[in-house]
């Protein structure tokens, strides 16, 4: 199965570098390029890529707002944010907007290809522990609990609520299984039900949701 990729970056040299890397892969098809966020939205609507590589800082419309718009329109499209700094408030906002992870712009070609394959199959690129570290880094500037989102928790069972809390705290499936004295398959089932019920893309979004609803409190540093 071929992975359709759209690259959005305002630097022509970066777009060329990504083009050279991706066109060498038999299972990846670079279907389009965009030089700003507005073009990225237009191209994504027209080309329906599986994965969008989205620069976080672009003219006309930045990558955060473009991610927010595309994520709301089509939950099947995975968005990978491209950034210069790994600890960046804009990265936090992009994850909250619906991105499945981020990559540094100096990422190695093999790491870029692997990341695209990971998110294309529906997995989150970031481990929950990494997502939590990023959220904790900007805990002071995070907005307050969102009551509208918190109300969605009422649709979860007690077991699912407990699993979501542990995912939000950065635990892996094995760690959650050990904590709750259940099988790993049970944890995976709970997580799948949680994502379906809350209309979330992946574990990254689950961690963000746990913070937004107050289910998990940031660790003050």
Backbone as ProteinMPNN parsed JSONL, in Angstrom:
{"seq_chain_A": "XXXXXXXXXXXXXXXXXXXXXXXXXXXXXXXXXXXXXXXXXXXXXXXXXXXXXXXXXXXXXXXXXXXXXXXXXXXXXXXXXXXXXXXXXXXXXXXXXXXXXXXXXXXXXXXXXXXXXXXXXXXXXXXXXXXXXXXXXXXXXXXXXXXXXXXXXXXXXXXXXXXXXXXXXXXXXXXXXXXXXXXXXXXXXXXXXXXXXXXXXXXXXXXXXXXXXXXXXXXXX", "coords_chain_A": {"N_chain_A": [[0.845, -1.197, 0.0], [0.642, 2.132, -0.947], [1.899, 5.123, 0.52], [0.603, 8.265, 0.601], [2.016, 11.424, 0.453], [2.173, 14.812, 1.505], [4.12, 17.709, 1.387], [4.676, 20.546, 3.317], [6.33, 23.441, 3.445], [8.052, 26.481, 3.812], [10.565, 26.859, 2.833], [12.362, 26.438, -0.026], [14.675, 24.802, -0.355], [14.419, 22.927, 1.69], [12.085, 21.607, 0.897], [13.003, 20.46, -1.45], [14.951, 18.724, -0.435], [13.397, 16.933, 1.071], [11.899, 15.91, -1.003], [13.823, 14.521, -2.529], [14.524, 12.53, -0.71], [12.098, 11.131, -0.193], [11.16, 10.272, -2.678], [12.763, 8.188, -3.262], [11.753, 6.015, -2.031], [9.849, 3.107, -2.394], [7.312, 2.643, -1.34], [6.241, 5.093, -0.79], [4.646, 7.976, -1.921], [5.188, 11.096, -3.071], [2.919, 13.436, -3.29], [2.413, 16.142, -3.493], [3.382, 19.647, -2.951], [3.685, 22.493, -0.743], [3.99, 25.967, -0.029], [3.154, 27.511, 2.046], [0.834, 27.753, 4.841], [-1.803, 28.135, 3.953], [-1.738, 27.202, 1.311], [-1.135, 24.589, 1.902], [-3.491, 23.638, 3.086], [-5.277, 23.887, 0.933], [-4.069, 22.149, -0.937], [-4.142, 19.741, 0.474], [-6.881, 19.284, 0.723], [-7.494, 18.853, -1.937], [-5.774, 16.8, -2.819], [-5.864, 14.79, -0.909], [-3.905, 13.524, 0.975], [-2.196, 10.884, 2.812], [-0.396, 11.449, 4.798], [0.795, 14.503, 6.11], [3.583, 16.53, 5.999], [4.3, 19.109, 7.963], [5.515, 22.277, 8.179], [6.15, 24.28, 11.009], [6.325, 27.037, 11.211], [5.255, 29.254, 8.976], [4.523, 31.552, 6.275], [1.522, 33.58, 5.725], [-0.396, 31.567, 6.664], [0.18, 29.844, 9.586], [1.745, 26.673, 10.575], [0.447, 25.569, 12.79], [-2.219, 26.566, 12.826], [-3.025, 25.675, 10.317], [-2.853, 22.939, 10.735], [-4.854, 22.639, 12.694], [-7.17, 23.225, 11.211], [-7.138, 21.27, 9.147], [-7.124, 18.903, 10.658], [-9.603, 19.002, 11.847], [-11.249, 18.744, 9.668], [-10.66, 16.307, 8.383], [-10.103, 13.379, 9.812], [-8.636, 11.229, 9.049], [-6.292, 11.946, 7.863], [-2.928, 12.148, 8.663], [-0.772, 14.225, 10.531], [2.469, 15.452, 10.611], [4.548, 17.485, 12.396], [7.043, 19.819, 11.482], [9.9, 21.112, 12.907], [12.337, 23.38, 14.361], [13.173, 23.363, 16.953], [13.018, 21.102, 19.688], [11.72, 21.45, 22.14], [9.2, 23.426, 22.26], [6.786, 25.924, 22.366], [4.998, 26.2, 20.298], [4.956, 23.673, 19.219], [3.543, 22.292, 21.171], [1.009, 23.472, 20.867], [0.441, 22.606, 18.302], [0.241, 19.834, 18.643], [-2.003, 19.769, 20.271], [-3.774, 20.72, 18.464], [-4.099, 18.628, 16.751], [-1.981, 17.233, 15.577], [0.07, 14.321, 14.997], [2.565, 14.038, 15.957], [6.014, 15.204, 16.012], [8.878, 16.301, 14.106], [12.344, 17.054, 14.07], [13.921, 19.439, 11.951], [16.386, 18.675, 11.058], [16.312, 15.981, 10.82], [17.347, 12.615, 10.197], [17.389, 10.992, 6.976], [16.487, 8.248, 7.024], [15.123, 8.183, 9.448], [13.091, 9.988, 8.967], [11.602, 8.67, 6.972], [10.818, 6.371, 8.398], [9.232, 7.57, 10.392], [7.091, 8.575, 8.883], [5.949, 6.197, 7.975], [5.161, 5.092, 10.403], [3.147, 6.868, 11.455], [1.374, 6.744, 9.361], [0.23, 4.237, 9.507], [-1.411, 4.561, 11.606], [-0.37, 4.822, 14.144], [0.919, 6.632, 16.981], [3.573, 8.933, 16.753], [5.052, 9.944, 18.857], [6.034, 8.848, 22.077], [3.876, 8.417, 24.901], [5.11, 9.367, 27.255], [6.939, 11.257, 26.305], [5.221, 13.132, 25.199], [3.947, 13.974, 27.532], [6.111, 15.156, 28.845], [6.58, 17.361, 27.212], [4.159, 18.782, 27.532], [4.272, 19.309, 30.266], [6.418, 21.037, 30.288], [5.371, 23.421, 29.53], [3.409, 23.957, 31.352], [2.524, 26.106, 32.911], [1.56, 27.947, 31.08], [-0.545, 26.659, 29.906], [-3.979, 26.532, 28.934], [-6.984, 26.76, 31.039], [-8.932, 23.968, 32.433], [-11.134, 22.405, 30.125], [-14.446, 22.488, 30.174], [-16.356, 21.495, 28.321], [-15.021, 19.479, 26.951], [-14.404, 17.872, 29.096], [-16.857, 16.802, 29.804], [-17.19, 14.711, 28.08], [-15.946, 12.598, 29.227], [-17.76, 11.226, 30.709], [-18.809, 9.255, 29.186], [-17.111, 7.131, 29.323], [-16.164, 3.956, 30.69], [-15.456, 2.871, 34.099], [-13.056, 1.453, 34.114], [-11.931, 2.219, 31.657], [-11.577, 4.927, 32.126], [-9.633, 4.882, 34.078], [-7.504, 3.726, 32.651], [-7.115, 5.719, 30.709], [-6.229, 7.793, 32.343], [-3.759, 6.77, 33.187], [-2.452, 6.533, 30.729], [-2.321, 9.234, 30.155], [-0.507, 9.979, 32.085], [1.787, 9.103, 31.037], [2.452, 6.407, 30.894], [3.416, 3.249, 29.476], [1.877, 0.595, 27.502], [2.599, -1.902, 28.657], [3.346, -1.078, 31.22], [0.943, -0.034, 32.142], [-0.626, -2.334, 32.138], [0.681, -3.796, 34.122], [0.271, -2.146, 36.318], [-2.512, -2.258, 36.627], [-2.972, -4.921, 36.855], [-3.771, -6.543, 34.661], [-4.089, -8.094, 31.399], [-1.929, -7.354, 28.592], [-3.307, -7.264, 26.178], [-5.845, -6.577, 27.031], [-5.455, -3.961, 27.877], [-4.83, -2.751, 25.42], [-7.275, -3.076, 24.136], [-8.95, -1.477, 25.744], [-7.778, 1.031, 25.24], [-8.273, 1.324, 22.514], [-11.07, 1.499, 22.561], [-11.347, 3.838, 24.055], [-10.202, 5.793, 22.359], [-12.014, 5.624, 20.234], [-14.468, 6.343, 21.455], [-13.965, 8.945, 22.372], [-13.315, 10.183, 20.091], [-10.649, 10.482, 19.17], [-7.406, 10.683, 17.632], [-4.996, 9.252, 18.205], [-2.615, 8.008, 20.657], [-1.152, 10.247, 21.421], [-3.038, 12.297, 21.209], [-4.719, 11.387, 23.183], [-3.24, 11.788, 25.535], [-3.053, 14.598, 25.516], [-5.768, 15.162, 25.738], [-6.291, 14.174, 28.31], [-4.933, 16.041, 29.835], [-6.265, 18.416, 29.102], [-8.782, 18.045, 30.173], [-8.362, 17.977, 32.849], [-7.947, 15.578, 34.005], [-5.43, 14.598, 34.345], [-2.915, 16.167, 36.136], [-0.545, 18.724, 35.486], [2.985, 18.335, 36.076], [4.541, 20.408, 38.147], [7.415, 22.377, 37.647]], "CA_chain_A": [[0.0, 0.0, 0.0], [1.445, 3.343, -1.089], [1.58, 6.217, 1.436], [0.58, 9.542, -0.108], [2.586, 12.439, 1.343], [2.208, 16.21, 1.099], [5.126, 18.459, 2.138], [4.39, 21.979, 3.427], [7.483, 24.131, 4.037], [8.276, 27.705, 3.032], [11.94, 26.885, 2.335], [12.51, 25.578, -1.217], [15.719, 23.802, -0.175], [13.875, 21.864, 2.529], [11.151, 20.836, 0.077], [13.817, 19.667, -2.373], [15.59, 17.662, 0.332], [12.366, 15.941, 1.363], [11.539, 15.307, -2.288], [14.866, 13.551, -2.886], [14.454, 11.412, 0.238], [10.86, 10.36, -0.283], [10.986, 9.67, -3.996], [13.591, 6.977, -3.33], [11.036, 4.94, -1.329], [8.825, 2.514, -3.256], [5.984, 2.647, -0.721], [5.854, 6.472, -0.492], [4.392, 8.782, -3.114], [5.105, 12.515, -2.772], [1.85, 13.868, -4.196], [2.32, 17.587, -3.636], [4.166, 20.526, -2.095], [3.054, 23.772, -0.431], [4.957, 26.923, 0.511], [2.584, 28.165, 3.214], [-0.267, 27.009, 5.434], [-3.006, 28.22, 3.12], [-1.538, 26.262, 0.214], [-1.186, 23.233, 2.466], [-4.911, 23.288, 3.247], [-5.85, 23.714, -0.406], [-3.511, 20.94, -1.533], [-4.621, 18.578, 1.222], [-8.283, 19.075, 0.345], [-7.566, 18.389, -3.315], [-4.981, 15.597, -3.052], [-6.19, 13.791, 0.121], [-2.721, 12.735, 1.352], [-2.267, 10.101, 4.05], [0.454, 12.13, 5.769], [1.258, 15.847, 5.76], [4.744, 17.061, 6.722], [3.869, 20.5, 8.104], [6.413, 23.222, 8.84], [5.367, 24.954, 12.041], [6.351, 28.487, 10.985], [5.134, 29.572, 7.553], [3.769, 32.796, 6.048], [0.089, 33.592, 5.404], [-1.055, 30.769, 7.695], [1.235, 28.993, 10.153], [1.468, 25.247, 10.605], [-0.485, 25.232, 13.866], [-3.594, 26.827, 12.388], [-3.311, 24.768, 9.2], [-3.1, 21.627, 11.352], [-6.162, 22.691, 13.354], [-8.207, 23.19, 10.188], [-7.129, 19.972, 8.472], [-7.485, 17.858, 11.618], [-11.05, 19.078, 12.071], [-11.948, 18.368, 8.444], [-10.417, 14.923, 7.973], [-9.353, 12.705, 10.856], [-7.826, 10.156, 8.485], [-5.004, 12.507, 7.461], [-1.986, 12.285, 9.768], [0.06, 15.414, 10.361], [3.74, 15.486, 11.312], [5.05, 18.849, 12.458], [8.473, 20.025, 11.274], [10.315, 22.238, 13.743], [13.769, 23.521, 14.605], [13.421, 23.127, 18.374], [12.178, 20.02, 20.179], [10.871, 21.985, 23.199], [8.686, 24.617, 21.603], [5.374, 26.124, 22.7], [4.212, 25.987, 19.089], [4.792, 22.224, 19.081], [2.446, 21.948, 22.071], [-0.244, 23.886, 20.245], [0.205, 21.753, 17.135], [-0.246, 18.557, 19.15], [-3.371, 19.991, 20.734], [-4.598, 20.966, 17.277], [-4.375, 17.369, 16.06], [-0.801, 16.584, 14.999], [0.397, 13.015, 15.572], [3.942, 14.045, 16.411], [6.837, 16.224, 15.363], [10.229, 15.93, 13.702], [13.28, 18.157, 13.887], [14.207, 19.611, 10.529], [17.643, 18.007, 10.697], [16.088, 14.538, 10.95], [18.021, 11.787, 9.197], [16.448, 10.463, 5.978], [15.863, 6.997, 7.442], [14.202, 8.498, 10.533], [11.94, 10.627, 8.339], [10.821, 7.627, 6.311], [10.215, 5.549, 9.449], [8.176, 8.36, 11.036], [5.945, 8.614, 7.968], [5.326, 4.865, 7.985], [4.543, 4.891, 11.725], [1.887, 7.598, 11.591], [0.46, 6.33, 8.292], [-0.512, 3.043, 9.924], [-2.317, 4.92, 12.692], [0.3, 4.88, 15.432], [1.465, 7.934, 17.353], [5.029, 8.962, 16.637], [5.621, 10.241, 20.164], [5.632, 8.053, 23.227], [3.113, 9.237, 25.853], [6.015, 10.016, 28.208], [7.498, 12.431, 25.633], [4.136, 14.103, 25.111], [3.744, 14.564, 28.854], [7.24, 16.045, 29.131], [6.351, 18.599, 26.478], [3.07, 19.503, 28.171], [4.763, 19.788, 31.554], [7.349, 22.141, 30.062], [4.602, 24.655, 29.353], [2.235, 23.809, 32.215], [2.067, 27.406, 33.396], [0.861, 28.675, 30.022], [-1.658, 25.886, 29.385], [-5.281, 27.087, 29.308], [-7.67, 25.997, 32.075], [-9.714, 22.794, 32.047], [-12.215, 22.702, 29.184], [-15.632, 21.739, 30.636], [-17.032, 20.807, 27.225], [-14.277, 18.249, 26.698], [-14.482, 17.039, 30.297], [-18.148, 16.117, 29.837], [-17.084, 13.495, 27.27], [-15.442, 11.525, 30.082], [-18.897, 10.494, 31.274], [-19.097, 8.113, 28.315], [-16.128, 6.074, 29.55], [-16.36, 3.085, 31.848], [-14.479, 3.133, 35.151], [-11.774, 0.885, 33.687], [-11.405, 3.063, 30.582], [-11.143, 6.184, 32.737], [-8.37, 4.594, 34.757], [-6.496, 3.538, 31.614], [-6.834, 7.028, 30.127], [-5.421, 8.521, 33.325], [-2.396, 6.241, 33.157], [-1.885, 6.957, 29.444], [-2.013, 10.65, 30.322], [0.676, 10.107, 32.943], [2.962, 8.704, 30.264], [2.782, 4.989, 31.029], [3.299, 2.4, 28.296], [0.886, -0.48, 27.659], [3.102, -2.882, 29.616], [3.304, -0.473, 32.549], [-0.467, 0.047, 32.535], [-1.061, -3.703, 32.44], [1.254, -4.15, 35.415], [-0.385, -1.314, 37.327], [-3.909, -2.668, 36.804], [-3.015, -6.384, 36.965], [-4.542, -7.077, 33.54], [-3.27, -8.477, 30.253], [-1.612, -6.294, 27.636], [-4.389, -7.213, 25.194], [-6.943, -5.853, 27.664], [-5.093, -2.542, 27.824], [-4.977, -2.303, 24.028], [-8.716, -2.997, 23.863], [-9.449, -0.281, 26.424], [-7.29, 2.227, 24.549], [-9.013, 1.432, 21.263], [-12.414, 1.986, 22.897], [-11.206, 5.228, 24.491], [-9.994, 6.624, 21.168], [-13.268, 5.648, 19.47], [-15.501, 7.079, 22.195], [-13.605, 10.352, 22.499], [-13.025, 10.671, 18.743], [-9.255, 10.89, 19.173], [-6.622, 10.042, 16.578], [-3.973, 8.341, 18.685], [-2.246, 8.177, 22.068], [-0.744, 11.638, 21.639], [-4.259, 13.048, 21.467], [-5.257, 10.926, 24.469], [-2.498, 12.485, 26.585], [-3.498, 15.992, 25.486], [-7.142, 15.164, 26.254], [-6.218, 13.982, 29.762], [-4.542, 17.333, 30.401], [-7.305, 19.417, 28.843], [-9.955, 17.785, 31.006], [-7.986, 17.986, 34.252], [-7.805, 14.206, 34.485], [-4.032, 14.537, 34.759], [-2.394, 17.481, 36.491], [0.857, 18.907, 35.099], [3.994, 18.298, 37.119], [5.17, 21.732, 38.206], [8.878, 22.278, 37.756]], "C_chain_A": [[0.88, 1.246, 0.0], [0.951, 4.44, -0.143], [1.695, 7.53, 0.667], [0.988, 10.666, 0.85], [2.55, 13.817, 0.699], [3.222, 16.924, 1.989], [4.774, 19.942, 2.115], [5.532, 22.655, 4.169], [7.783, 25.351, 3.173], [9.69, 27.817, 2.49], [12.102, 25.915, 1.162], [13.56, 24.486, -1.047], [15.235, 22.634, 0.683], [12.928, 20.988, 1.719], [11.916, 19.937, -0.894], [14.464, 18.492, -1.654], [14.592, 16.551, 0.655], [11.962, 15.189, 0.098], [12.54, 14.214, -2.658], [14.808, 12.32, -1.99], [13.259, 10.519, -0.032], [10.684, 9.667, -1.623], [11.829, 8.406, -4.175], [12.897, 5.778, -2.692], [9.879, 4.421, -2.184], [7.42, 2.609, -2.675], [5.504, 4.044, -0.363], [5.738, 7.262, -1.79], [4.238, 10.242, -2.691], [4.125, 13.144, -3.763], [1.767, 15.369, -4.378], [3.205, 18.336, -2.664], [3.41, 21.832, -1.884], [4.083, 24.667, 0.24], [4.416, 27.7, 1.7], [1.373, 27.367, 3.695], [-1.53, 27.003, 4.602], [-2.916, 27.256, 1.939], [-1.639, 24.822, 0.711], [-2.632, 22.762, 2.615], [-5.543, 23.007, 1.891], [-5.375, 22.423, -1.053], [-4.031, 19.679, -0.834], [-6.073, 18.267, 0.871], [-8.388, 18.458, -1.036], [-6.91, 17.024, -3.501], [-5.257, 14.469, -2.062], [-4.985, 12.915, 0.487], [-2.982, 11.926, 2.62], [-1.503, 10.8, 5.169], [0.84, 13.507, 5.23], [2.467, 16.181, 6.628], [4.556, 18.565, 6.766], [4.904, 21.327, 8.87], [5.591, 24.037, 9.838], [5.309, 26.465, 11.845], [6.389, 28.768, 9.489], [4.347, 30.866, 7.401], [2.304, 32.525, 5.713], [-0.716, 32.844, 6.47], [-0.018, 29.815, 8.273], [0.791, 27.535, 10.245], [0.495, 24.829, 11.682], [-1.928, 25.413, 13.407], [-3.97, 25.918, 11.218], [-3.604, 23.364, 9.72], [-4.483, 21.584, 11.977], [-7.294, 22.55, 12.332], [-8.284, 21.811, 9.536], [-7.554, 18.846, 9.406], [-8.986, 17.837, 11.868], [-11.827, 18.576, 10.858], [-11.822, 16.882, 8.104], [-9.523, 14.217, 8.982], [-8.488, 11.565, 10.317], [-6.444, 10.646, 8.053], [-4.126, 12.717, 8.685], [-1.049, 13.453, 9.488], [1.296, 15.318, 11.238], [4.296, 16.902, 11.242], [6.569, 18.87, 12.273], [8.901, 21.258, 12.054], [11.822, 22.247, 13.927], [14.124, 23.166, 16.042], [12.476, 22.06, 18.908], [11.286, 20.454, 21.341], [10.401, 23.357, 22.727], [7.197, 24.743, 21.911], [4.48, 25.904, 21.483], [3.98, 24.501, 18.832], [3.624, 21.755, 19.945], [1.104, 22.277, 21.412], [-0.581, 23.023, 19.032], [-0.317, 20.384, 17.558], [-1.687, 18.681, 19.613], [-4.31, 20.186, 19.545], [-4.878, 19.697, 16.493], [-3.192, 16.692, 15.405], [-0.501, 15.277, 15.721], [1.833, 12.933, 16.058], [4.72, 15.152, 15.73], [8.217, 15.676, 15.062], [11.089, 17.181, 13.659], [13.663, 18.229, 12.415], [15.519, 18.953, 10.094], [17.541, 16.492, 10.859], [16.817, 13.777, 9.843], [16.987, 11.218, 8.226], [15.747, 9.188, 6.416], [14.859, 7.204, 8.568], [12.936, 9.143, 9.99], [11.025, 9.576, 7.716], [10.11, 6.747, 7.336], [9.05, 6.284, 10.108], [6.923, 8.405, 10.172], [5.214, 7.285, 7.982], [4.588, 4.62, 9.302], [3.185, 5.591, 11.804], [0.881, 7.181, 10.515], [-0.348, 5.104, 8.689], [-1.377, 3.301, 11.157], [-1.69, 4.974, 14.058], [0.804, 6.296, 15.703], [2.985, 7.886, 17.27], [5.682, 9.157, 17.996], [5.149, 9.254, 21.216], [4.846, 8.961, 24.171], [4.006, 9.986, 26.827], [6.634, 11.279, 27.613], [6.441, 13.526, 25.538], [3.93, 14.775, 26.454], [4.875, 15.519, 29.205], [7.062, 17.391, 28.438], [5.259, 19.437, 27.137], [3.499, 20.077, 29.517], [5.665, 21.006, 31.392], [6.632, 23.473, 29.946], [3.335, 24.64, 30.204], [1.666, 25.155, 32.653], [1.224, 28.134, 32.357], [-0.314, 27.908, 29.427], [-2.977, 26.515, 29.816], [-5.965, 26.23, 30.362], [-8.428, 24.796, 31.522], [-10.875, 23.208, 31.155], [-13.442, 21.871, 29.538], [-16.31, 20.942, 29.529], [-16.346, 19.496, 26.9], [-14.412, 17.299, 27.889], [-15.784, 16.251, 30.35], [-18.114, 14.81, 29.057], [-16.584, 12.318, 28.097], [-16.568, 10.673, 30.661], [-19.254, 9.266, 30.434], [-18.132, 6.957, 28.488], [-16.517, 5.224, 30.757], [-15.295, 3.415, 32.892], [-13.098, 2.608, 34.746], [-11.128, 1.748, 32.609], [-10.892, 4.387, 31.14], [-9.794, 6.007, 33.432], [-7.238, 4.425, 33.742], [-6.123, 4.876, 30.992], [-5.965, 7.86, 31.058], [-3.967, 8.069, 33.277], [-1.699, 6.555, 31.838], [-1.459, 8.416, 29.548], [-0.789, 10.899, 31.18], [1.948, 9.606, 32.265], [3.333, 7.254, 30.355], [2.594, 4.253, 29.702], [2.227, 1.346, 28.534], [1.317, -1.502, 28.701], [3.011, -2.343, 31.043], [1.869, -0.363, 33.06], [-0.99, -1.33, 32.927], [-0.559, -4.135, 33.809], [0.564, -3.403, 36.543], [-1.786, -1.817, 37.656], [-4.08, -4.178, 36.956], [-3.94, -7.004, 35.9], [-3.584, -7.43, 32.417], [-3.029, -7.286, 29.332], [-2.713, -6.147, 26.591], [-5.597, -6.454, 25.738], [-6.69, -4.348, 27.623], [-5.294, -1.998, 26.417], [-6.451, -2.158, 23.659], [-9.313, -1.741, 24.496], [-9.04, 0.984, 25.676], [-8.032, 2.422, 23.225], [-10.422, 1.979, 21.511], [-12.379, 3.454, 23.318], [-11.073, 6.156, 23.285], [-11.276, 6.742, 20.361], [-14.312, 6.52, 20.159], [-15.23, 8.583, 22.256], [-13.245, 10.986, 21.159], [-11.61, 11.243, 18.657], [-8.476, 10.097, 18.136], [-5.693, 8.952, 17.104], [-3.646, 8.655, 20.137], [-1.768, 9.591, 22.38], [-1.968, 12.471, 21.992], [-4.896, 12.647, 22.795], [-4.555, 11.621, 25.63], [-2.943, 13.943, 26.662], [-4.897, 16.103, 26.082], [-7.144, 15.037, 27.778], [-5.816, 15.272, 30.462], [-5.673, 18.349, 30.268], [-8.505, 19.265, 29.768], [-9.636, 17.811, 32.494], [-7.827, 16.599, 34.845], [-6.388, 13.961, 34.996], [-3.551, 15.962, 35.008], [-0.935, 17.591, 36.077], [1.779, 18.833, 36.307], [4.721, 19.639, 37.11], [6.661, 21.589, 38.433], [9.423, 23.662, 38.06]], "O_chain_A": [[1.758, 1.393, 0.85], [-0.252, 4.665, -0.014], [2.76, 7.863, 0.146], [0.392, 10.84, 1.913], [2.851, 13.977, -0.484], [3.193, 16.766, 3.209], [4.594, 20.53, 1.049], [5.691, 22.471, 5.376], [7.769, 25.265, 1.946], [9.998, 28.763, 1.764], [11.99, 24.702, 1.343], [13.375, 23.37, -1.53], [15.599, 21.485, 0.432], [12.96, 19.763, 1.838], [11.526, 18.793, -1.13], [14.522, 17.388, -2.194], [14.908, 15.368, 0.526], [11.716, 13.983, 0.13], [12.151, 13.115, -3.054], [15.018, 11.199, -2.453], [13.387, 9.297, -0.092], [10.113, 8.578, -1.686], [11.632, 7.648, -5.124], [13.385, 4.652, -2.793], [9.036, 5.194, -2.64], [6.442, 2.651, -3.421], [4.474, 4.188, 0.295], [6.624, 7.217, -2.643], [3.263, 10.592, -2.025], [4.459, 13.358, -4.928], [1.123, 15.84, -5.316], [3.713, 17.775, -1.693], [2.602, 22.237, -2.72], [4.941, 24.193, 0.984], [5.153, 28.476, 2.308], [0.941, 26.421, 3.036], [-2.245, 26.003, 4.545], [-3.887, 26.578, 1.604], [-2.164, 23.95, 0.019], [-2.951, 21.615, 2.304], [-6.254, 22.017, 1.719], [-6.165, 21.688, -1.645], [-4.322, 18.675, -1.485], [-6.443, 17.101, 0.739], [-9.267, 17.633, -1.285], [-7.417, 16.185, -4.246], [-4.925, 13.316, -2.334], [-5.039, 11.695, 0.327], [-3.877, 12.248, 3.401], [-1.903, 10.755, 6.333], [1.168, 13.659, 4.053], [2.386, 16.122, 7.855], [4.641, 19.233, 5.736], [5.136, 21.103, 10.058], [4.465, 24.436, 9.541], [4.347, 27.106, 12.268], [7.403, 28.555, 8.824], [3.587, 31.24, 8.294], [1.908, 31.389, 5.452], [-1.606, 33.415, 7.099], [0.601, 29.054, 7.529], [-0.375, 27.207, 10.026], [-0.216, 23.838, 11.519], [-2.758, 24.521, 13.579], [-5.104, 25.445, 11.138], [-4.492, 22.679, 9.212], [-5.208, 20.603, 11.812], [-8.265, 21.833, 12.574], [-9.37, 21.249, 9.39], [-8.266, 17.932, 8.992], [-9.57, 16.774, 12.077], [-12.93, 18.046, 10.997], [-12.764, 16.273, 7.598], [-8.312, 14.439, 9.001], [-7.689, 10.995, 11.06], [-5.524, 9.842, 7.897], [-4.53, 13.386, 9.636], [-0.593, 13.646, 8.361], [1.198, 15.127, 12.45], [4.491, 17.449, 10.157], [7.286, 18.044, 12.837], [8.327, 22.333, 11.881], [12.498, 21.248, 13.68], [15.238, 22.724, 16.321], [11.278, 22.092, 18.627], [10.205, 19.893, 21.523], [11.148, 24.333, 22.799], [6.437, 23.79, 21.74], [3.336, 25.473, 21.621], [2.942, 24.111, 18.297], [2.817, 20.93, 19.517], [0.185, 21.458, 21.405], [-1.75, 22.742, 18.769], [-1.21, 19.832, 16.915], [-2.5, 17.789, 19.37], [-5.494, 19.857, 19.616], [-5.785, 19.67, 15.661], [-3.364, 15.673, 14.736], [-0.783, 15.138, 16.912], [2.275, 11.881, 16.519], [4.163, 15.941, 14.966], [8.669, 14.713, 15.681], [10.622, 18.247, 13.258], [13.721, 17.212, 11.723], [15.734, 18.704, 8.908], [18.551, 15.805, 11.014], [16.893, 14.235, 8.703], [15.839, 10.988, 8.606], [14.542, 9.047, 6.208], [13.857, 6.494, 8.645], [11.839, 8.884, 10.485], [9.811, 9.603, 7.918], [8.937, 6.415, 7.166], [8.001, 5.69, 10.356], [5.811, 8.284, 10.686], [3.984, 7.254, 7.999], [3.517, 4.012, 9.315], [2.188, 4.973, 12.177], [-0.328, 7.256, 10.735], [-1.489, 4.945, 8.255], [-2.001, 2.383, 11.689], [-2.397, 5.153, 15.05], [1.08, 7.059, 14.777], [3.604, 6.902, 17.675], [6.747, 8.599, 18.259], [3.979, 8.87, 21.232], [5.122, 10.159, 24.238], [3.701, 11.121, 27.194], [6.836, 12.263, 28.323], [6.729, 14.7, 25.767], [3.759, 15.992, 26.527], [4.637, 16.574, 29.794], [7.361, 18.437, 29.014], [5.405, 20.65, 27.288], [3.131, 21.199, 29.866], [5.68, 21.896, 32.242], [7.207, 24.525, 30.227], [2.32, 25.23, 29.835], [0.449, 25.312, 32.751], [0.286, 28.852, 32.704], [-1.009, 28.421, 28.551], [-3.09, 26.987, 30.947], [-5.57, 25.082, 30.565], [-8.553, 24.626, 30.309], [-11.521, 24.229, 31.393], [-13.484, 20.677, 29.241], [-16.787, 19.833, 29.769], [-17.012, 18.503, 26.605], [-14.519, 16.084, 27.72], [-15.812, 15.144, 30.888], [-18.902, 13.903, 29.324], [-16.775, 11.164, 27.712], [-16.346, 9.528, 31.056], [-19.921, 8.35, 30.915], [-18.308, 5.908, 27.868], [-17.119, 5.712, 31.713], [-14.346, 4.147, 32.608], [-12.086, 3.257, 35.01], [-9.92, 1.984, 32.64], [-9.879, 4.907, 30.671], [-8.93, 6.882, 33.373], [-6.135, 4.928, 33.954], [-4.943, 5.145, 30.769], [-5.06, 8.558, 30.602], [-3.053, 8.893, 33.321], [-0.496, 6.814, 31.818], [-0.379, 8.792, 29.091], [-0.11, 11.914, 31.022], [3.039, 9.672, 32.833], [4.429, 6.879, 29.936], [1.719, 4.597, 28.908], [1.721, 1.217, 29.649], [0.514, -1.925, 29.533], [2.642, -3.072, 31.964], [1.602, -0.567, 34.244], [-1.703, -1.476, 33.919], [-1.29, -4.769, 34.571], [0.304, -3.971, 37.604], [-2.202, -1.807, 38.815], [-5.193, -4.664, 37.161], [-4.77, -7.864, 36.198], [-2.4, -7.1, 32.478], [-3.815, -6.339, 29.295], [-3.021, -5.034, 26.165], [-6.291, -5.768, 24.988], [-7.602, -3.562, 27.366], [-5.859, -0.92, 26.236], [-6.829, -1.223, 22.953], [-10.088, -1.027, 23.859], [-9.846, 1.897, 25.498], [-8.377, 3.546, 22.86], [-10.905, 2.823, 20.757], [-13.278, 4.223, 22.977], [-11.75, 7.181, 23.204], [-11.602, 7.818, 19.858], [-14.964, 7.341, 19.514], [-16.156, 9.391, 22.199], [-12.913, 12.169, 21.09], [-11.4, 12.341, 18.142], [-8.843, 8.971, 17.801], [-5.607, 7.867, 16.529], [-4.317, 9.469, 20.771], [-1.965, 10.077, 23.493], [-1.948, 13.252, 22.943], [-5.536, 13.466, 23.454], [-5.202, 12.002, 26.605], [-3.181, 14.464, 27.752], [-5.181, 17.029, 26.842], [-7.913, 15.716, 28.457], [-6.299, 15.566, 31.555], [-5.993, 19.058, 31.222], [-9.166, 20.248, 30.104], [-10.539, 17.682, 33.321], [-7.599, 16.453, 36.046], [-6.177, 13.216, 35.952], [-3.759, 16.851, 34.183], [-0.162, 16.657, 36.289], [1.407, 19.218, 37.415], [5.435, 19.956, 36.159], [7.118, 20.813, 39.271], [10.635, 23.832, 38.197]]}, "name": "protein", "num_of_chains": 1, "seq": "XXXXXXXXXXXXXXXXXXXXXXXXXXXXXXXXXXXXXXXXXXXXXXXXXXXXXXXXXXXXXXXXXXXXXXXXXXXXXXXXXXXXXXXXXXXXXXXXXXXXXXXXXXXXXXXXXXXXXXXXXXXXXXXXXXXXXXXXXXXXXXXXXXXXXXXXXXXXXXXXXXXXXXXXXXXXXXXXXXXXXXXXXXXXXXXXXXXXXXXXXXXXXXXXXXXXXXXXXXXXX"}
